[in-house]
Amino acid sequence: MKSGPQRRATMRLVRTLKDAGRLEDVDHAEVEAAKGLAQSVDENPANASLWKEYRAQIQRLRELHGDHDDTLDNLIASLSTPVGDSSTG
């Protein structure tokens, strides 16, 4: 399975959260949901409903086991990829 930009960004987020001690074994289902939604968004980038679910899941991950952290928000913002068709210039 080829990893698209949202899946890669989600994996970076998961690694960052783990390194910060913000993910525990009990969070496995939340992590897998985020990975699955990221893959779905990569495969169907025009599906607004998928984007809504994906963004909500990412927000849930960010809120697990920690206070709101601007440093993490800045990192996540830097991992985001623009939506749209880059071939239309």
PAVOTI-426503 format. One record per residue: residue number from 1; residue in one letter; x, y, z negated of N, C-alpha, C in turn. Coordinates in nm, 2 decimals. Each point is the difference from the previous one (the first is absolute). Last residue first. Layout:
<nodes>
+-----+--------+--------+--------+--------+--------+--------+--------+--------+--------+--------+
! num ! residu !     nx !     ny !     nz !    cax !    cay !    caz !     cx !     cy !     cz !
+-----+--------+--------+--------+--------+--------+--------+--------+--------+--------+--------+
! NUM !      a !      X !      Y !      Z !      X !      Y !      Z !      X !      Y !      Z !
...
+-----+--------+--------+--------+--------+--------+--------+--------+--------+--------+--------+
</nodes>
This chain:
<nodes>
+-----+--------+--------+--------+--------+--------+--------+--------+--------+--------+--------+
! num ! residu !     nx !     ny !     nz !    cax !    cay !    caz !     cx !     cy !     cz !
+-----+--------+--------+--------+--------+--------+--------+--------+--------+--------+--------+
!  89 !      g !  -0.24 !   2.44 !   1.17 !   0.09 !   0.12 !   0.00 !  -0.07 !   0.12 !  -0.02 !
!  88 !      t !  -0.12 !  -0.49 !   0.03 !  -0.08 !   0.10 !   0.08 !   0.08 !   0.13 !  -0.01 !
!  87 !      s !   0.13 !  -0.41 !  -0.22 !   0.03 !   0.00 !   0.14 !  -0.07 !   0.11 !   0.08 !
!  86 !      s !  -0.04 !  -0.10 !  -0.48 !   0.11 !   0.08 !   0.03 !   0.04 !   0.00 !   0.15 !
!  85 !      d !  -0.46 !  -0.06 !  -0.30 !   0.07 !  -0.06 !   0.11 !   0.12 !   0.08 !   0.04 !
!  84 !      g !  -0.22 !  -0.03 !  -0.51 !  -0.03 !   0.05 !   0.13 !   0.08 !  -0.07 !   0.11 !
!  83 !      v !   0.08 !   0.12 !  -0.55 !  -0.10 !  -0.08 !   0.07 !  -0.02 !   0.06 !   0.14 !
!  82 !      p !   0.46 !   0.01 !  -0.34 !  -0.12 !   0.07 !   0.05 !  -0.09 !  -0.10 !   0.08 !
!  81 !      t !   0.29 !  -0.14 !  -0.43 !   0.02 !   0.01 !   0.14 !  -0.12 !   0.07 !   0.06 !
!  80 !      s !   0.27 !  -0.05 !  -0.52 !  -0.12 !   0.01 !   0.09 !   0.03 !   0.01 !   0.14 !
!  79 !      l !   0.31 !   0.02 !  -0.38 !  -0.02 !  -0.13 !   0.07 !  -0.12 !   0.00 !   0.09 !
!  78 !      s !   0.11 !   0.37 !  -0.28 !   0.11 !  -0.01 !   0.10 !  -0.01 !  -0.13 !   0.08 !
!  77 !      a !  -0.30 !   0.09 !  -0.36 !  -0.03 !   0.09 !   0.11 !   0.11 !  -0.02 !   0.11 !
!  76 !      i !   0.06 !  -0.23 !  -0.40 !  -0.11 !  -0.06 !   0.08 !  -0.03 !   0.09 !   0.12 !
!  75 !      l !   0.32 !   0.16 !  -0.31 !   0.05 !  -0.12 !   0.07 !  -0.11 !  -0.06 !   0.10 !
!  74 !      n !  -0.13 !   0.34 !  -0.29 !   0.09 !   0.06 !   0.10 !   0.05 !  -0.12 !   0.09 !
!  73 !      d !  -0.25 !  -0.11 !  -0.38 !  -0.09 !   0.06 !   0.10 !   0.09 !   0.05 !   0.12 !
!  72 !      l !   0.22 !  -0.15 !  -0.38 !  -0.05 !  -0.11 !   0.08 !  -0.09 !   0.05 !   0.11 !
!  71 !      t !   0.16 !   0.31 !  -0.29 !   0.12 !  -0.05 !   0.07 !  -0.05 !  -0.12 !   0.09 !
!  70 !      d !  -0.30 !   0.21 !  -0.31 !   0.02 !   0.08 !   0.13 !   0.11 !  -0.06 !   0.08 !
!  69 !      d !  -0.33 !  -0.26 !  -0.35 !   0.14 !   0.04 !   0.02 !   0.02 !   0.07 !   0.13 !
!  68 !      h !  -0.39 !  -0.20 !  -0.40 !   0.02 !   0.06 !   0.14 !   0.14 !   0.06 !   0.01 !
!  67 !      d !  -0.05 !  -0.40 !  -0.33 !  -0.06 !   0.13 !   0.01 !   0.03 !   0.05 !   0.14 !
!  66 !      g !  -0.05 !  -0.53 !  -0.10 !   0.09 !   0.12 !  -0.02 !  -0.08 !   0.13 !   0.01 !
!  65 !      h !  -0.15 !  -0.48 !   0.10 !   0.10 !  -0.01 !  -0.11 !   0.09 !   0.12 !  -0.01 !
!  64 !      l !  -0.30 !  -0.01 !   0.44 !   0.02 !  -0.11 !  -0.10 !   0.12 !   0.03 !  -0.10 !
!  63 !      e !  -0.16 !   0.28 !   0.39 !  -0.05 !   0.03 !  -0.13 !   0.02 !  -0.11 !  -0.11 !
!  62 !      r !   0.12 !  -0.03 !   0.47 !   0.08 !   0.11 !  -0.05 !  -0.05 !   0.03 !  -0.15 !
!  61 !      l !  -0.23 !  -0.33 !   0.26 !   0.13 !  -0.04 !  -0.04 !   0.08 !   0.11 !  -0.07 !
!  60 !      r !  -0.42 !   0.11 !   0.17 !  -0.01 !  -0.09 !  -0.12 !   0.14 !  -0.05 !  -0.04 !
!  59 !      q !  -0.03 !   0.25 !   0.39 !  -0.02 !   0.09 !  -0.12 !  -0.01 !  -0.09 !  -0.12 !
!  58 !      i !   0.02 !  -0.22 !   0.41 !   0.13 !   0.06 !  -0.03 !  -0.01 !   0.09 !  -0.13 !
!  57 !      q !  -0.40 !  -0.18 !   0.17 !   0.08 !  -0.10 !  -0.06 !   0.14 !   0.05 !  -0.04 !
!  56 !      a !  -0.29 !   0.29 !   0.23 !  -0.05 !  -0.03 !  -0.13 !   0.08 !  -0.10 !  -0.07 !
!  55 !      r !   0.10 !   0.08 !   0.45 !   0.04 !   0.11 !  -0.08 !  -0.05 !  -0.01 !  -0.15 !
!  54 !      y !  -0.14 !  -0.33 !   0.31 !   0.14 !   0.00 !  -0.02 !   0.05 !   0.11 !  -0.09 !
!  53 !      e !  -0.45 !  -0.01 !   0.14 !   0.03 !  -0.10 !  -0.09 !   0.15 !  -0.01 !  -0.04 !
!  52 !      k !  -0.13 !   0.30 !   0.34 !  -0.06 !   0.04 !  -0.13 !   0.03 !  -0.10 !  -0.11 !
!  51 !      w !   0.13 !  -0.10 !   0.44 !   0.08 !   0.10 !  -0.05 !  -0.05 !   0.05 !  -0.14 !
!  50 !      l !  -0.27 !  -0.30 !   0.25 !   0.12 !  -0.06 !  -0.05 !   0.10 !   0.10 !  -0.07 !
!  49 !      s !  -0.37 !   0.17 !   0.22 !  -0.05 !  -0.07 !  -0.12 !   0.12 !  -0.07 !  -0.06 !
!  48 !      a !   0.05 !   0.21 !   0.42 !   0.00 !   0.10 !  -0.12 !  -0.04 !  -0.07 !  -0.13 !
!  47 !      n !   0.24 !  -0.18 !   0.47 !  -0.11 !  -0.03 !  -0.09 !   0.00 !   0.08 !  -0.13 !
!  46 !      a !   0.33 !  -0.01 !   0.36 !  -0.11 !   0.09 !   0.03 !  -0.12 !  -0.03 !  -0.09 !
!  45 !      p !   0.41 !  -0.26 !   0.00 !   0.03 !   0.13 !  -0.05 !  -0.12 !   0.10 !   0.03 !
!  44 !      n !   0.11 !  -0.53 !  -0.03 !  -0.12 !   0.08 !   0.05 !   0.01 !   0.14 !  -0.05 !
!  43 !      e !   0.35 !  -0.31 !  -0.09 !  -0.05 !  -0.07 !   0.11 !  -0.12 !   0.08 !   0.06 !
!  42 !      d !   0.22 !   0.16 !  -0.39 !   0.09 !   0.00 !   0.11 !  -0.05 !  -0.07 !   0.13 !
!  41 !      v !  -0.27 !   0.00 !  -0.39 !   0.01 !   0.14 !   0.05 !   0.10 !   0.00 !   0.12 !
!  40 !      s !  -0.03 !  -0.40 !  -0.24 !  -0.13 !   0.02 !   0.08 !   0.01 !   0.14 !   0.06 !
!  39 !      q !   0.35 !  -0.11 !  -0.29 !   0.01 !  -0.08 !   0.12 !  -0.13 !   0.02 !   0.09 !
!  38 !      a !   0.00 !   0.19 !  -0.42 !   0.10 !   0.07 !   0.08 !   0.01 !  -0.07 !   0.13 !
!  37 !      l !  -0.28 !  -0.20 !  -0.32 !  -0.06 !   0.12 !   0.06 !   0.10 !   0.08 !   0.09 !
!  36 !      g !   0.16 !  -0.37 !  -0.24 !  -0.09 !  -0.04 !   0.10 !  -0.07 !   0.11 !   0.07 !
!  35 !      k !   0.29 !   0.09 !  -0.36 !   0.08 !  -0.05 !   0.11 !  -0.10 !  -0.04 !   0.12 !
!  34 !      a !  -0.19 !   0.13 !  -0.41 !   0.06 !   0.12 !   0.07 !   0.08 !  -0.05 !   0.12 !
!  33 !      a !  -0.18 !  -0.33 !  -0.28 !  -0.11 !   0.08 !   0.07 !   0.06 !   0.11 !   0.08 !
!  32 !      e !   0.29 !  -0.24 !  -0.27 !  -0.03 !  -0.07 !   0.12 !  -0.12 !   0.06 !   0.07 !
!  31 !      v !   0.13 !   0.19 !  -0.41 !   0.11 !   0.01 !   0.10 !  -0.04 !  -0.07 !   0.13 !
!  30 !      e !  -0.29 !  -0.04 !  -0.37 !   0.00 !   0.13 !   0.05 !   0.10 !   0.03 !   0.11 !
!  29 !      a !   0.00 !  -0.42 !  -0.23 !  -0.12 !   0.02 !   0.09 !  -0.01 !   0.14 !   0.06 !
!  28 !      h !   0.35 !  -0.09 !  -0.32 !   0.02 !  -0.07 !   0.13 !  -0.12 !   0.02 !   0.09 !
!  27 !      d !   0.10 !   0.15 !  -0.47 !  -0.04 !   0.09 !   0.11 !   0.01 !  -0.06 !   0.13 !
!  26 !      v !   0.14 !  -0.20 !  -0.42 !  -0.14 !   0.00 !   0.00 !  -0.06 !   0.09 !   0.12 !
!  25 !      d !   0.47 !  -0.03 !  -0.10 !  -0.05 !  -0.12 !   0.06 !  -0.15 !   0.00 !   0.02 !
!  24 !      e !   0.21 !   0.48 !  -0.03 !   0.02 !  -0.12 !  -0.08 !  -0.06 !  -0.12 !   0.07 !
!  23 !      l !   0.17 !   0.56 !   0.08 !  -0.07 !  -0.12 !   0.04 !   0.04 !  -0.12 !  -0.08 !
!  22 !      r !   0.20 !   0.44 !  -0.06 !  -0.14 !   0.03 !   0.01 !  -0.09 !  -0.12 !   0.05 !
!  21 !      g !   0.50 !   0.10 !  -0.07 !  -0.07 !  -0.07 !  -0.10 !  -0.15 !   0.02 !  -0.01 !
!  20 !      a !   0.35 !   0.15 !   0.33 !  -0.04 !   0.10 !  -0.11 !  -0.07 !  -0.07 !  -0.11 !
!  19 !      d !   0.13 !  -0.25 !   0.38 !   0.12 !   0.06 !  -0.06 !  -0.03 !   0.09 !  -0.11 !
!  18 !      k !  -0.37 !  -0.17 !   0.24 !   0.07 !  -0.10 !  -0.08 !   0.12 !   0.05 !  -0.07 !
!  17 !      l !  -0.22 !   0.28 !   0.30 !  -0.07 !  -0.01 !  -0.12 !   0.06 !  -0.11 !  -0.09 !
!  16 !      t !   0.19 !   0.07 !   0.42 !   0.02 !   0.11 !  -0.08 !  -0.07 !  -0.01 !  -0.14 !
!  15 !      r !  -0.07 !  -0.33 !   0.33 !   0.14 !  -0.01 !  -0.05 !   0.02 !   0.12 !  -0.10 !
!  14 !      v !  -0.40 !   0.00 !   0.23 !   0.00 !  -0.10 !  -0.09 !   0.14 !  -0.02 !  -0.07 !
!  13 !      l !  -0.05 !   0.31 !   0.36 !  -0.07 !   0.04 !  -0.12 !   0.00 !  -0.10 !  -0.11 !
!  12 !      r !   0.18 !  -0.12 !   0.41 !   0.09 !   0.10 !  -0.06 !  -0.07 !   0.05 !  -0.13 !
!  11 !      m !  -0.26 !  -0.27 !   0.27 !   0.10 !  -0.08 !  -0.06 !   0.11 !   0.09 !  -0.07 !
!  10 !      t !  -0.34 !   0.20 !   0.25 !  -0.06 !  -0.06 !  -0.12 !   0.11 !  -0.08 !  -0.07 !
!   9 !      a !   0.11 !   0.19 !   0.41 !  -0.01 !   0.10 !  -0.11 !  -0.06 !  -0.05 !  -0.13 !
!   8 !      r !   0.03 !  -0.29 !   0.38 !   0.13 !   0.03 !  -0.05 !   0.00 !   0.11 !  -0.11 !
!   7 !      r !  -0.41 !  -0.10 !   0.21 !   0.05 !  -0.12 !  -0.08 !   0.14 !   0.03 !  -0.05 !
!   6 !      q !  -0.17 !   0.31 !   0.29 !  -0.07 !   0.01 !  -0.13 !   0.04 !  -0.12 !  -0.09 !
!   5 !      p !   0.18 !   0.03 !   0.45 !   0.05 !   0.11 !  -0.09 !  -0.08 !   0.00 !  -0.14 !
!   4 !      g !   0.03 !  -0.48 !   0.24 !  -0.02 !   0.13 !   0.05 !   0.04 !   0.11 !  -0.10 !
!   3 !      s !   0.15 !  -0.54 !   0.11 !  -0.04 !   0.10 !  -0.11 !  -0.01 !   0.14 !   0.06 !
!   2 !      k !  -0.07 !  -0.53 !   0.21 !   0.07 !   0.13 !   0.01 !  -0.05 !   0.09 !  -0.11 !
!   1 !      m !  -0.01 !  -0.55 !   0.00 !  -0.08 !   0.12 !   0.00 !   0.09 !   0.12 !   0.00 !
+-----+--------+--------+--------+--------+--------+--------+--------+--------+--------+--------+
</nodes>
